[in-house]
Amino acid sequence: MIELGKIQTLEVVKFTDFGAYLSEDKSSEEKVLLPIKQVPQSADIGSKVEVFVYRDSKDRLISTTNMPLITLGKAAKLKVNDVTSIGAFLDWGLEKDLFLSFKEQTTRVKPGQSYMVALYIDKSNRLAATMKVYKYLPVGEGYEKDQVVTGTVYELSDTFGAFVAVDDMYQGLIHKKEIHTNLSIGDTIEARITAIREDGKIDLGMTKKAYLQMDEDAEKIMTVIEEFDGVLPFNDKASPEVIEREFGMSKAAFKRAVGRLYKARKIEIGEKSIRIINR
C-alpha cells in the first residue's frame, strides 16, 4: 500500500517521458509517479527507490527522493515562509510549502518565525500542519533529574503552565508556579529537569539548582537596588506581585537571595526598605 505522508521504499515498474511509476511490487495496480528529475540515473525496472509520498499542486499523489523535515504523525519545528488570508505556509524541505490553517494555529504565526507543528491528513485527504502537537510528542528516554535541556514552547495554559517540546521531540511541562518571565509560543528556552514522572513525562524548571540560582538571584537583586539609588522602597515582606514585577522571581526565591545578601553583610533590612551597606 502506498501511504501518503510517509517515507517508503517502492519498486520501479514503468518508465515514461516524464518520469517513472513506482509501486509496492509488479503485481500491484497502485502506482505513484516519480518525476523525471527525481529518478536516479542508475534506476531500471525492478529497482528499489526510497521516496516520500505527498500531493502536488493539483492534488495528485506524487513521490520525491527529497526527504521532508517532517512525516505523518510526527512533530517538528518548521519555519513560516508566508502568511495569507487563508492561513500560513511552512518550509518542510519540499518544493510545495506545507499548509497550516488558522483553525490549527494556537497563536497567530509570523513569517520568518519557527513553531512546533505536527503533520496530519485533513478532511480533504491532504497533508497539513497543526500546532496542536501534544498527542504527537512521545515521552523521552535517557534523561536525568537536574539535566539542563533546551526546548520549544508549543502551548500555554493558565491552569498548568507552559508545555515544552524537549529537544523539539519529547513532552515536557513547566508548571505555572515555576514561570517567572513572559513566555510565548515558539520561544526556544533552556530549562532544568526537576522531575521525571512515572509515565515518562518531564517536569521542567526555568531555574538552576537552588544554590546556583540563589547566587544569580542575589546579583539581580543588587542590580535592581542600585537602580533605586541604593535603597529599595520595600523589604522581603512585599507582596508576591510586587516582587514578580520588579525582579521576575517568586517571593520564596527573593527571600532566599535577600537572606544570603544579609548574611554576607551586603544589605541591611529596614521596616519598609532594603539598603545596600557601604555604598
C-alpha positions in Angstrom: 0.0 0.0 0.0 1.3 3.4 -1.0 1.0 5.6 2.1 0.5 9.4 1.9 2.9 11.3 4.1 5.4 8.5 4.7 8.8 7.6 3.6 8.7 4.2 1.7 10.8 2.0 -0.4 9.0 1.3 -3.7 9.8 -0.5 -6.9 10.2 1.0 -10.4 7.5 -0.7 -12.6 7.3 1.6 -15.6 9.2 4.4 -17.3 7.6 7.3 -19.2 8.9 10.5 -20.8 8.0 12.5 -17.7 9.3 10.1 -15.0 9.0 6.6 -13.5 6.0 4.9 -11.9 6.6 3.2 -8.6 4.6 0.5 -6.8 5.0 -1.9 -3.9 5.7 -4.6 -6.5 4.9 -5.5 -10.1 1.6 -7.2 -9.3 0.1 -4.1 -7.5 -2.2 -1.8 -9.5 -1.5 1.1 -7.2 1.2 3.3 -8.6 2.7 6.8 -7.9 4.8 9.0 -10.2 8.4 9.9 -9.5 9.2 13.0 -11.7 11.9 12.6 -14.2 14.3 14.9 -12.4 14.0 12.8 -9.3 14.6 9.4 -11.0 18.1 8.0 -10.1 20.3 7.6 -13.2 21.0 4.0 -12.3 17.3 3.1 -11.9 15.9 0.3 -14.0 12.7 -1.8 -13.9 12.7 -3.5 -10.6 15.0 -1.0 -8.9 14.1 -0.1 -5.4 13.8 3.7 -4.6 13.3 5.3 -1.2 10.7 8.1 -1.6 8.3 10.4 0.3 4.7 10.4 -1.0 2.7 13.7 -0.9 0.4 15.6 -3.2 1.4 18.1 -5.9 -0.2 21.5 -6.6 -3.0 19.7 -8.5 -3.7 17.4 -5.5 -2.3 14.3 -7.4 -0.3 11.7 -5.5 3.4 12.2 -6.3 6.7 10.9 -4.9 10.1 12.6 -4.3 13.5 11.4 -3.4 13.9 14.6 -1.4 13.3 13.9 2.3 10.9 16.3 4.2 11.6 17.8 7.6 8.5 16.1 9.0 6.5 12.9 8.2 3.0 11.8 9.0 2.1 11.6 12.7 5.4 13.3 13.8 6.2 16.7 15.1 9.0 19.1 14.1 9.9 22.8 14.3 9.3 24.4 11.0 9.8 28.0 9.7 6.9 30.0 8.4 7.5 31.1 4.8 4.3 33.1 4.3 1.0 34.1 5.9 -2.0 34.7 3.6 -5.7 35.3 4.0 -6.4 31.6 4.3 -3.5 30.5 6.6 0.2 30.0 6.7 2.7 28.1 4.6 5.6 26.4 6.1 9.0 25.3 4.9 9.2 21.5 5.2 12.0 20.9 2.8 9.9 20.2 -0.4 9.0 22.4 -3.4 5.4 22.8 -2.3 5.1 24.5 1.1 3.1 22.8 3.9 -0.3 24.5 4.7 -1.2 25.5 8.3 -4.8 26.7 8.6 -5.8 29.4 11.0 -8.0 26.8 12.8 -5.0 24.7 13.6 -2.9 27.6 14.9 -2.7 28.1 18.7 -1.3 31.5 18.2 -1.1 33.7 15.1 2.2 32.8 13.4 4.6 35.3 11.8 6.7 34.9 8.6 10.3 34.0 9.4 9.5 32.6 12.8 9.6 28.8 13.6 7.0 26.8 15.5 6.4 23.3 16.6 3.8 21.6 14.3 2.7 18.0 13.6 1.8 16.5 10.2 -1.7 15.0 9.7 -4.2 14.2 6.9 -7.1 16.7 6.9 -10.7 16.0 5.9 -9.9 16.7 2.3 -7.3 13.9 2.4 -4.4 16.4 2.1 -1.3 16.7 4.2 -1.5 19.6 6.5 0.1 21.0 9.7 -1.3 21.6 13.1 0.2 23.4 16.1 -1.8 21.2 18.5 1.1 18.8 18.9 0.6 17.4 22.4 -0.6 14.0 21.3 2.1 13.7 18.7 5.0 14.0 21.1 6.3 10.8 22.8 7.8 10.7 26.3 11.6 10.9 26.4 14.1 8.3 27.4 17.6 8.6 28.8 17.0 11.9 30.6 18.0 12.6 34.2 16.9 14.9 37.0 18.8 18.2 37.1 19.9 17.8 33.5 19.8 21.1 31.5 17.9 20.8 28.2 16.6 23.1 25.5 13.1 23.0 24.0 10.4 24.9 22.3 7.2 26.3 23.9 4.2 25.0 22.0 1.3 25.7 24.3 0.5 28.0 27.2 -2.1 27.1 29.8 -3.5 29.3 32.5 -4.1 26.2 34.6 -1.0 24.1 34.0 1.8 26.4 32.7 4.0 26.1 29.6 4.1 22.9 27.5 7.5 22.4 26.0 8.8 20.1 23.3 12.1 19.0 25.0 14.8 18.9 22.3 11.9 19.6 19.9 10.8 16.0 20.3 9.5 15.0 23.7 6.8 16.0 26.1 7.8 18.5 28.9 5.9 20.9 31.2 7.0 24.0 33.1 4.4 24.2 35.9 2.7 27.6 36.3 4.4 28.3 39.7 7.8 27.8 38.0 7.3 30.6 35.4 8.6 34.0 36.3 9.1 35.5 32.9 6.9 36.1 29.9 6.8 33.2 27.5 5.4 33.0 24.0 4.5 30.1 21.8 7.5 29.4 19.6 10.1 30.5 22.2 13.3 28.5 22.5 14.2 28.1 26.1 16.8 26.4 28.4 15.4 24.6 31.4 16.4 22.2 34.1 14.7 18.8 34.6 13.1 18.9 38.0 11.4 15.5 37.8 10.7 12.6 35.5 7.2 11.2 36.2 6.3 7.5 36.3 4.7 7.9 32.8 8.0 9.2 31.5 6.8 12.8 31.1 9.3 15.5 32.0 8.7 18.3 34.5 10.9 21.4 33.9 12.0 24.4 35.8 13.5 27.6 34.4 15.8 28.0 37.4 19.1 26.4 38.1 19.8 24.2 41.1 18.9 26.1 44.3 22.5 27.1 45.4 23.4 28.3 41.9 20.1 30.1 41.4 20.4 31.9 44.7 23.7 33.4 43.7 22.2 34.6 40.4 19.1 36.0 42.1 21.3 37.8 44.7 23.2 39.5 41.9 19.9 40.5 40.2 18.6 42.0 43.5 21.8 44.0 44.0 21.5 45.4 40.4 17.9 46.4 41.0 18.6 48.1 44.3 21.4 50.0 42.6 18.8 51.2 40.1 16.8 52.5 43.1 19.9 54.6 44.1 20.9 52.0 46.8 17.6 51.9 48.7 14.8 49.5 47.7 11.4 51.1 48.8 10.1 47.8 50.2 11.5 44.8 52.0 11.2 41.0 51.9 7.6 41.3 53.2 6.4 42.9 49.9 3.6 41.2 48.0 4.5 38.4 45.5 3.1 40.6 42.7 5.5 43.5 43.5 8.4 41.1 43.7 7.4 39.4 40.4 7.1 42.8 38.7 10.5 44.2 39.9 12.6 41.0 39.9 10.9 38.4 37.8 11.2 35.8 40.6 9.0 34.2 43.2 8.7 35.6 46.7 10.4 32.5 48.1 13.4 32.9 45.8 13.5 36.6 46.6 13.6 35.9 50.4 16.3 33.2 50.0 18.5 35.6 48.0 17.9 38.5 50.4 18.8 36.2 53.3 22.1 35.4 51.6 22.9 39.1 51.0 22.0 39.9 54.6 24.3 37.2 56.0 27.1 38.4 53.7 26.5 41.9 55.2 25.9 43.4 51.8 22.5 44.8 52.7 20.5 45.9 55.7 16.8 45.3 56.0 14.6 48.1 57.4 10.9 48.1 58.3 10.0 49.4 54.8 13.2 49.1 52.8 16.3 47.3 51.9 19.5 49.3 51.8 23.0 48.5 50.3 25.7 48.7 53.1 28.8 50.8 52.4 27.6 52.0 49.1 
